[in-house]
């Protein structure tokens, strides 16, 4: 893959120093001094987690959990919860932070059980991906998990939520993923996580010819 180099680029951009401006229990606000491609010194304000485990590049995991049951449509296991920064609920993939000593697979299985009650088998893990690189250095592994809904432990799953956690589990048919999300958006005030909607759009796109992009209806 070839890249475009800005005509005014004279140096490789790099961080010069980082200074903490404020710090809380879970996150901190940093001022980063860096050199841009033209050789100019600039500053950037960003939010960083204080919880990233040692010797790992990812803060957490996002879990694409596919529930398979006899005589039922395959479903994606989603979670809905109130997010204070948004002031409303959001629809998300199950997710959580990686604990010290865990890998992405172990964290995904644990978080899925805690948030949804389901136990599943990990079938894929992505490389480390960023979430909002203009705001934060927060990173995640996306982990795909298959859930055998016919297993006894998954017939009546029980959440293992911590104090202050209120998570609603929502099963969305895989074949109608974007349609069901759009219906939900019309019925209630809710924000959909970007990863979720991009996944839905990708599934729709898979049913179109490569040169025929679907048109979103407002």
DRENDREN-376244 format. One record per residue (C-alpha): residue in three letters; x, z, y. Coordinates in steps of 0.1 Angstrom, whole numbers. Layout:
<drenros>
{'Ala',{X,Z,Y}},
...
</drenros>
This chain:
<drenros>
{'Unk',{0,0,0}},
{'Unk',{15,-11,33}},
{'Unk',{12,11,65}},
{'Unk',{10,3,102}},
{'Unk',{37,17,124}},
{'Unk',{29,22,160}},
{'Unk',{51,0,183}},
{'Unk',{62,31,203}},
{'Unk',{73,51,173}},
{'Unk',{109,62,177}},
{'Unk',{110,92,153}},
{'Unk',{94,108,123}},
{'Unk',{67,133,135}},
{'Unk',{74,169,124}},
{'Unk',{65,205,131}},
{'Unk',{90,224,154}},
{'Unk',{75,258,152}},
{'Unk',{42,278,146}},
{'Unk',{30,308,165}},
{'Unk',{1,330,155}},
{'Unk',{-24,334,183}},
{'Unk',{-50,356,165}},
{'Unk',{-55,368,130}},
{'Unk',{-84,382,110}},
{'Unk',{-89,392,74}},
{'Unk',{-94,357,60}},
{'Unk',{-81,333,86}},
{'Unk',{-58,330,116}},
{'Unk',{-55,308,147}},
{'Unk',{-21,292,151}},
{'Unk',{-5,272,179}},
{'Unk',{18,245,164}},
{'Unk',{45,228,184}},
{'Unk',{53,194,170}},
{'Unk',{72,162,177}},
{'Unk',{50,131,179}},
{'Unk',{62,96,167}},
{'Unk',{72,87,203}},
{'Unk',{95,117,205}},
{'Unk',{72,138,227}},
{'Unk',{68,175,221}},
{'Unk',{32,185,219}},
{'Unk',{11,215,208}},
{'Unk',{-20,218,185}},
{'Unk',{-43,247,177}},
{'Unk',{-54,251,141}},
{'Unk',{-71,275,118}},
{'Unk',{-53,286,86}},
{'Unk',{-63,307,57}},
{'Unk',{-44,339,51}},
{'Unk',{-53,340,14}},
{'Unk',{-35,310,-2}},
{'Unk',{-17,322,-34}},
{'Unk',{21,320,-37}},
{'Unk',{36,289,-53}},
{'Unk',{5,268,-49}},
{'Unk',{-5,240,-25}},
{'Unk',{-43,245,-28}},
{'Unk',{-65,272,-12}},
{'Unk',{-94,267,-35}},
{'Unk',{-115,245,-58}},
{'Unk',{-146,224,-54}},
{'Unk',{-165,219,-86}},
{'Unk',{-184,188,-97}},
{'Unk',{-205,204,-125}},
{'Unk',{-226,180,-146}},
{'Unk',{-252,197,-168}},
{'Unk',{-262,179,-200}},
{'Unk',{-292,190,-220}},
{'Unk',{-312,174,-248}},
{'Unk',{-344,156,-236}},
{'Unk',{-334,162,-199}},
{'Unk',{-318,141,-173}},
{'Unk',{-282,148,-165}},
{'Unk',{-280,170,-134}},
{'Unk',{-254,180,-109}},
{'Unk',{-253,218,-104}},
{'Unk',{-254,225,-67}},
{'Unk',{-255,256,-46}},
{'Unk',{-273,264,-13}},
{'Unk',{-263,293,8}},
{'Unk',{-264,305,44}},
{'Unk',{-233,296,64}},
{'Unk',{-228,317,95}},
{'Unk',{-206,291,113}},
{'Unk',{-235,266,110}},
{'Unk',{-263,291,116}},
{'Unk',{-282,276,87}},
{'Unk',{-280,269,50}},
{'Unk',{-257,242,35}},
{'Unk',{-259,222,3}},
{'Unk',{-226,223,-15}},
{'Unk',{-207,219,-48}},
{'Unk',{-199,252,-63}},
{'Unk',{-165,263,-49}},
{'Unk',{-142,292,-42}},
{'Unk',{-107,303,-35}},
{'Unk',{-79,303,-61}},
{'Unk',{-68,338,-70}},
{'Unk',{-31,348,-74}},
{'Unk',{-19,337,-109}},
{'Unk',{-47,312,-114}},
{'Unk',{-45,274,-117}},
{'Unk',{-73,251,-105}},
{'Unk',{-89,249,-140}},
{'Unk',{-91,286,-144}},
{'Unk',{-104,291,-109}},
{'Unk',{-131,265,-114}},
{'Unk',{-144,280,-146}},
{'Unk',{-145,314,-130}},
{'Unk',{-161,304,-98}},
{'Unk',{-187,283,-116}},
{'Unk',{-197,312,-138}},
{'Unk',{-198,336,-108}},
{'Unk',{-219,313,-85}},
{'Unk',{-242,297,-110}},
{'Unk',{-240,315,-143}},
{'Unk',{-230,283,-162}},
{'Unk',{-200,280,-185}},
{'Unk',{-184,246,-188}},
{'Unk',{-154,225,-200}},
{'Unk',{-130,211,-174}},
{'Unk',{-125,174,-179}},
{'Unk',{-106,164,-147}},
{'Unk',{-87,178,-118}},
{'Unk',{-78,158,-86}},
{'Unk',{-45,161,-67}},
{'Unk',{-46,185,-38}},
{'Unk',{-69,172,-10}},
{'Unk',{-74,182,26}},
{'Unk',{-108,192,40}},
{'Unk',{-106,189,78}},
{'Unk',{-70,180,87}},
{'Unk',{-77,180,124}},
{'Unk',{-88,216,123}},
{'Unk',{-72,233,94}},
{'Unk',{-45,231,68}},
{'Unk',{-71,242,42}},
{'Unk',{-67,223,9}},
{'Unk',{-86,220,-24}},
{'Unk',{-86,206,-59}},
{'Unk',{-118,189,-70}},
{'Unk',{-125,199,-106}},
{'Unk',{-150,181,-128}},
{'Unk',{-167,203,-154}},
{'Unk',{-192,193,-181}},
{'Unk',{-218,219,-190}},
{'Unk',{-234,219,-224}},
{'Unk',{-269,231,-215}},
{'Unk',{-279,235,-251}},
{'Unk',{-254,263,-256}},
{'Unk',{-271,297,-258}},
{'Unk',{-250,310,-229}},
{'Unk',{-262,282,-206}},
{'Unk',{-299,282,-215}},
{'Unk',{-306,312,-192}},
{'Unk',{-275,314,-170}},
{'Unk',{-270,346,-150}},
{'Unk',{-250,346,-118}},
{'Unk',{-222,371,-112}},
{'Unk',{-223,373,-75}},
{'Unk',{-202,397,-54}},
{'Unk',{-215,421,-27}},
{'Unk',{-229,401,2}},
{'Unk',{-231,368,-18}},
{'Unk',{-265,351,-18}},
{'Unk',{-263,317,-36}},
{'Unk',{-293,296,-47}},
{'Unk',{-286,273,-76}},
{'Unk',{-302,238,-74}},
{'Unk',{-302,212,-101}},
{'Unk',{-302,176,-88}},
{'Unk',{-307,147,-112}},
{'Unk',{-275,126,-113}},
{'Unk',{-294,93,-112}},
{'Unk',{-313,103,-81}},
{'Unk',{-287,123,-63}},
{'Unk',{-288,107,-28}},
{'Unk',{-325,102,-29}},
{'Unk',{-331,139,-37}},
{'Unk',{-307,150,-10}},
{'Unk',{-324,129,16}},
{'Unk',{-358,143,6}},
{'Unk',{-344,178,10}},
{'Unk',{-330,170,44}},
{'Unk',{-365,159,55}},
{'Unk',{-382,191,43}},
{'Unk',{-359,218,56}},
{'Unk',{-331,226,81}},
{'Unk',{-300,223,60}},
{'Unk',{-266,207,64}},
{'Unk',{-250,188,35}},
{'Unk',{-213,193,28}},
{'Unk',{-194,160,35}},
{'Unk',{-179,159,0}},
{'Unk',{-214,161,-15}},
{'Unk',{-228,132,6}},
{'Unk',{-198,110,1}},
{'Unk',{-201,116,-37}},
{'Unk',{-238,106,-34}},
{'Unk',{-229,74,-14}},
{'Unk',{-203,65,-39}},
{'Unk',{-228,68,-68}},
{'Unk',{-252,45,-49}},
{'Unk',{-224,20,-41}},
{'Unk',{-215,18,-78}},
{'Unk',{-248,0,-83}},
{'Unk',{-241,-26,-57}},
{'Unk',{-218,-56,-57}},
{'Unk',{-184,-48,-41}},
{'Unk',{-192,-69,-10}},
{'Unk',{-228,-56,-5}},
{'Unk',{-227,-22,12}},
{'Unk',{-259,-2,11}},
{'Unk',{-276,4,44}},
{'Unk',{-285,40,53}},
{'Unk',{-321,45,64}},
{'Unk',{-327,70,91}},
</drenros>
